[in-house]
Amino acid sequence: MGKLIDYLRIMRPANMVTAVADILAGIAISGILISSITTPWFAILCLCLSTACLYGGGIVFNDVFDVELDKIERPERAIPSGIISLKNAAILGSALLMSGIVLASLNSLASGLLAFGVSCFALMYNKVGKHHPFFGPLSMGICRGLNLLLGLSIVPEMLQQHYLLAIIPVIYIFSITMTSRGEVHGGNTKNLYLAAILYALVIGAITTFAFQNDRLLWSLLFLLPFAWMIFKPLSKAIKHPIGKNIGAAVKTGVISLILMDAAWAVTFDALILAFIIAALLPLSMWLSKLFAVT
């Protein structure tokens, strides 16, 4: 059991829950729950398990590629401390990424290709992208954008109609990843202000979609607490840009993504699914107390 906990620790379970929320948001946008007579439970399960594997695999490889740096900055982590060997971590990460691609392919070829894309961008970020101030955050954002499209691909024909919506999570995760660069040694206040501007842009974009779809009031039910969750720790980090405050802003930014996904769902008339997505928030918060988020 102890070894299982160690492996779960390097997979970041709290973050995996947010990835599942992305898939459910994409499913809501596809409209399949409204248009279909029967609920495609098998496809939903495959896509949710796929994204959990993809996220877990990407995070594991993050620690694999960072092992030398973690020996200096975070020696308590499982790999640098010797709790899990580098070889076993690499095997786990590879198995998770391959499983994610296979599970997505069970839905459609489009889903499999999107899962493959998530894997490629995750590995590219972990290997080289994270060291670049622009392309690092961008590649991580693209992973989340593709993840939303992975959920949307439950109806492959809808990808062509709604693919531009992926820009919103790209911008949001770009902001968080850019902010996270200061969670060890402290951050750049300019980056934090830029993150605040991009957060506001994301909220404004979703609000606009909700208004156009006549779902503004329902959307605000999730967008308002979403805004409170992300701006409160970010404002503290802006006032005092030390590692601890920035880490808290990053952690909250990742977890609160669930509320943004719920807002997407209600914007596309999937009210019940929106509440189901929002119910993942306390689960992710609970897991974040047991396992590290960043």
C-alpha positions as CSV (number, residue, x, y, z in Angstrom):
1,M,0.0,0.0,0.0
2,G,2.9,2.4,0.8
3,K,4.4,1.8,-2.6
4,L,1.1,2.5,-4.3
5,I,0.8,5.8,-2.4
6,D,4.3,6.7,-3.6
7,Y,3.3,6.1,-7.2
8,L,0.1,8.0,-6.8
9,R,2.1,10.9,-5.4
10,I,4.1,11.3,-8.6
11,M,0.9,11.1,-10.7
12,R,-0.7,14.2,-8.9
13,P,-4.3,12.7,-8.4
14,A,-5.8,16.2,-7.7
15,N,-4.7,17.4,-11.1
16,M,-6.0,14.3,-12.8
17,V,-9.5,15.1,-11.5
18,T,-9.2,18.5,-13.3
19,A,-8.3,16.7,-16.5
20,V,-11.5,14.6,-16.2
21,A,-13.4,17.9,-15.8
22,D,-12.0,19.1,-19.1
23,I,-13.3,15.9,-20.8
24,L,-16.8,16.4,-19.3
25,A,-16.8,20.0,-20.4
26,G,-16.0,18.9,-24.0
27,I,-18.7,16.3,-23.9
28,A,-21.2,19.0,-22.8
29,I,-20.1,21.2,-25.7
30,S,-20.6,18.4,-28.2
31,G,-24.3,18.3,-27.3
32,I,-24.4,14.5,-27.3
33,L,-26.2,14.4,-24.0
34,I,-29.0,16.5,-25.4
35,S,-29.3,15.0,-28.9
36,S,-28.7,11.3,-28.1
37,I,-31.5,9.1,-26.9
38,T,-29.2,6.9,-24.9
39,T,-26.1,8.1,-22.9
40,P,-22.8,6.8,-24.4
41,W,-21.4,5.6,-21.1
42,F,-18.7,3.5,-22.6
43,A,-17.3,6.3,-24.7
44,I,-17.5,8.7,-21.7
45,L,-15.7,6.2,-19.5
46,C,-13.0,5.6,-22.1
47,L,-12.3,9.3,-22.6
48,C,-12.3,10.0,-18.8
49,L,-9.8,7.2,-18.2
50,S,-7.8,8.3,-21.2
51,T,-7.3,11.8,-19.9
52,A,-6.4,10.5,-16.4
53,C,-3.7,8.3,-17.9
54,L,-2.4,11.1,-20.2
55,Y,-2.2,13.6,-17.4
56,G,-0.7,11.1,-15.0
57,G,1.9,10.0,-17.6
58,G,2.8,13.6,-18.4
59,I,3.3,14.5,-14.8
60,V,5.4,11.4,-14.2
61,F,7.7,12.3,-17.0
62,N,7.9,15.8,-15.6
63,D,9.6,14.3,-12.6
64,V,11.7,12.0,-14.7
65,F,13.2,14.8,-16.7
66,D,13.6,17.0,-13.7
67,V,15.3,14.5,-11.5
68,E,18.7,16.3,-11.5
69,L,17.1,19.7,-10.7
70,D,14.9,18.1,-8.0
71,K,17.9,16.7,-6.3
72,I,18.9,20.3,-5.5
73,E,15.5,22.1,-5.2
74,R,13.1,19.3,-4.2
75,P,15.1,16.4,-2.8
76,E,12.1,15.1,-0.9
77,R,10.3,14.0,-4.1
78,A,9.9,10.3,-4.8
79,I,12.5,9.9,-7.5
80,P,15.4,12.0,-6.2
81,S,14.9,10.6,-2.7
82,G,15.2,7.1,-4.1
83,I,11.7,6.0,-3.1
84,I,10.9,5.3,-6.8
85,S,13.7,4.5,-9.2
86,L,14.1,6.6,-12.4
87,K,13.7,3.4,-14.5
88,N,10.4,2.4,-12.8
89,A,9.1,6.0,-13.1
90,A,9.9,6.1,-16.8
91,I,8.1,2.7,-17.3
92,L,5.1,4.0,-15.4
93,G,4.9,7.2,-17.4
94,S,5.2,5.3,-20.8
95,A,2.5,2.8,-19.8
96,L,0.2,5.6,-18.8
97,L,0.7,7.6,-22.0
98,M,0.2,4.5,-24.2
99,S,-2.9,3.5,-22.2
100,G,-4.3,7.0,-22.6
101,I,-3.9,6.8,-26.4
102,V,-5.4,3.3,-26.7
103,L,-8.4,4.2,-24.5
104,A,-9.1,7.3,-26.6
105,S,-8.8,5.3,-29.8
106,L,-11.6,3.1,-28.6
107,N,-13.9,6.0,-29.1
108,S,-12.7,7.1,-32.6
109,L,-9.6,7.7,-34.6
110,A,-9.9,11.4,-34.0
111,S,-9.9,10.8,-30.3
112,G,-6.8,8.7,-30.6
113,L,-5.0,11.3,-32.6
114,L,-5.9,14.0,-30.1
115,A,-4.6,11.8,-27.2
116,F,-1.4,11.2,-29.2
117,G,-1.1,15.0,-29.6
118,V,-1.5,15.5,-25.8
119,S,1.3,13.0,-25.2
120,C,3.6,14.7,-27.7
121,F,3.2,18.2,-26.3
122,A,3.5,16.9,-22.7
123,L,6.8,15.2,-23.5
124,M,8.0,18.2,-25.5
125,Y,7.2,20.5,-22.5
126,N,8.9,18.2,-20.0
127,K,12.0,17.7,-22.1
128,V,12.7,21.1,-23.5
129,G,9.7,23.4,-23.4
130,K,9.6,24.2,-19.7
131,H,12.9,26.0,-20.0
132,H,11.6,28.5,-22.5
133,P,9.6,31.5,-21.1
134,F,7.1,31.5,-24.0
135,F,7.0,28.1,-25.7
136,G,7.0,26.3,-22.4
137,P,3.7,27.8,-21.1
138,L,2.3,27.6,-24.6
139,S,3.0,23.9,-25.0
140,M,1.4,23.2,-21.6
141,G,-1.6,25.3,-22.6
142,I,-1.9,23.3,-25.9
143,C,-2.1,20.1,-23.8
144,R,-5.1,21.5,-22.0
145,G,-6.7,22.8,-25.2
146,L,-6.3,19.4,-26.9
147,N,-7.8,17.8,-23.7
148,L,-10.9,19.9,-24.1
149,L,-11.1,18.8,-27.7
150,L,-10.6,15.2,-26.6
151,G,-13.9,15.4,-24.7
152,L,-15.5,17.1,-27.7
153,S,-14.3,14.3,-29.9
154,I,-17.0,12.0,-28.4
155,V,-18.8,13.4,-31.5
156,P,-15.9,13.8,-34.0
157,E,-18.1,15.9,-36.3
158,M,-18.3,18.6,-33.7
159,L,-14.6,19.2,-33.7
160,Q,-14.8,21.3,-36.8
161,Q,-17.6,23.4,-35.4
162,H,-16.1,24.2,-32.0
163,Y,-12.3,23.7,-32.2
164,L,-11.6,27.4,-31.6
165,L,-12.9,27.0,-28.1
166,A,-9.7,25.3,-27.2
167,I,-8.0,28.7,-27.3
168,I,-9.5,29.5,-23.9
169,P,-7.9,26.8,-21.9
170,V,-4.7,27.4,-23.8
171,I,-4.6,31.0,-22.6
172,Y,-5.6,30.0,-19.1
173,I,-3.0,27.3,-18.6
174,F,-0.4,29.5,-20.3
175,S,-1.0,32.0,-17.5
176,I,-0.7,29.4,-14.8
177,T,2.4,27.8,-16.2
178,M,4.0,31.2,-16.6
179,T,3.2,32.0,-13.0
180,S,4.6,28.7,-11.8
181,R,8.1,29.6,-12.8
182,G,8.4,31.6,-9.6
183,E,7.1,29.1,-7.1
184,V,10.5,28.0,-5.9
185,H,12.6,31.1,-5.8
186,G,10.0,33.8,-6.1
187,G,8.5,35.4,-9.2
188,N,8.4,38.4,-11.5
189,T,5.6,40.8,-10.7
190,K,5.2,41.6,-14.4
191,N,4.4,38.0,-15.1
192,L,1.8,38.0,-12.3
193,Y,0.1,41.1,-13.6
194,L,0.1,39.6,-17.1
195,A,-1.5,36.4,-15.6
196,A,-4.2,38.6,-14.1
197,I,-5.0,40.2,-17.4
198,L,-5.1,36.8,-19.2
199,Y,-7.4,35.5,-16.4
200,A,-9.8,38.4,-17.0
201,L,-9.7,37.7,-20.7
202,V,-10.6,34.1,-20.2
203,I,-13.5,35.0,-17.9
204,G,-14.7,37.7,-20.3
205,A,-14.6,35.2,-23.2
206,I,-16.7,32.6,-21.4
207,T,-19.1,35.3,-20.3
208,T,-19.5,36.4,-23.9
209,F,-20.4,32.9,-25.0
210,A,-22.8,32.5,-22.1
211,F,-24.5,35.7,-23.0
212,Q,-24.8,34.7,-26.7
213,N,-26.4,31.4,-25.7
214,D,-28.7,33.1,-23.2
215,R,-27.1,31.3,-20.3
216,L,-25.4,34.2,-18.6
217,L,-27.0,33.9,-15.2
218,W,-26.3,30.2,-14.9
219,S,-22.8,30.7,-16.1
220,L,-22.2,33.3,-13.4
221,L,-23.1,30.7,-10.8
222,F,-19.7,29.1,-11.6
223,L,-17.7,32.0,-13.0
224,L,-18.0,34.2,-10.0
225,P,-16.6,31.6,-7.5
226,F,-14.0,30.7,-10.2
227,A,-12.9,34.4,-10.4
228,W,-12.7,34.6,-6.6
229,M,-10.7,31.4,-6.3
230,I,-8.1,32.5,-8.9
231,F,-7.8,36.2,-8.2
232,K,-7.6,36.0,-4.3
233,P,-4.3,34.1,-4.2
234,L,-2.9,35.8,-7.3
235,S,-3.4,39.3,-5.7
236,K,-1.6,38.1,-2.6
237,A,1.3,36.8,-4.8
238,I,1.4,40.2,-6.6
239,K,1.7,42.0,-3.3
240,H,4.3,39.6,-2.0
241,P,5.9,37.6,-4.9
242,I,7.6,35.0,-2.8
243,G,7.7,31.3,-3.6
244,K,5.0,30.2,-1.1
245,N,2.4,32.7,-2.3
246,I,3.1,31.9,-6.0
247,G,2.8,28.2,-5.3
248,A,-0.6,28.8,-3.6
249,A,-1.7,30.8,-6.6
250,V,-0.6,28.1,-9.0
251,K,-2.3,25.3,-6.9
252,T,-5.6,27.2,-6.7
253,G,-5.4,28.1,-10.4
254,V,-5.1,24.4,-11.4
255,I,-7.9,23.2,-9.2
256,S,-10.3,26.0,-10.0
257,L,-10.2,24.9,-13.6
258,I,-13.0,22.6,-12.6
259,L,-15.3,25.6,-12.1
260,M,-14.4,27.0,-15.5
261,D,-15.3,23.6,-17.0
262,A,-18.6,23.7,-15.2
263,A,-19.2,27.1,-16.7
264,W,-18.6,25.7,-20.2
265,A,-21.0,23.0,-19.6
266,V,-23.9,25.2,-18.5
267,T,-23.1,27.6,-21.3
268,F,-24.0,24.8,-23.7
269,D,-27.2,23.9,-21.9
270,A,-25.8,20.9,-19.9
271,L,-26.9,22.1,-16.5
272,I,-26.9,18.7,-14.7
273,L,-23.5,17.9,-16.1
274,A,-22.3,21.3,-15.0
275,F,-23.2,20.5,-11.4
276,I,-21.6,17.0,-11.7
277,I,-18.4,18.7,-12.9
278,A,-18.5,21.2,-10.0
279,A,-18.9,18.3,-7.6
280,L,-15.4,17.3,-8.6
281,L,-14.0,20.4,-7.0
282,P,-14.2,19.2,-3.3
283,L,-12.7,15.9,-4.5
284,S,-9.8,17.6,-6.1
285,M,-9.3,19.9,-3.1
286,W,-9.3,16.9,-0.8
287,L,-6.7,15.1,-2.9
288,S,-4.6,18.3,-3.0
289,K,-4.2,18.0,0.8
290,L,-2.9,14.5,0.5
291,F,-0.8,14.8,-2.7
292,A,1.2,17.7,-4.1
293,V,-0.4,19.7,-7.0
294,T,2.8,21.2,-8.3
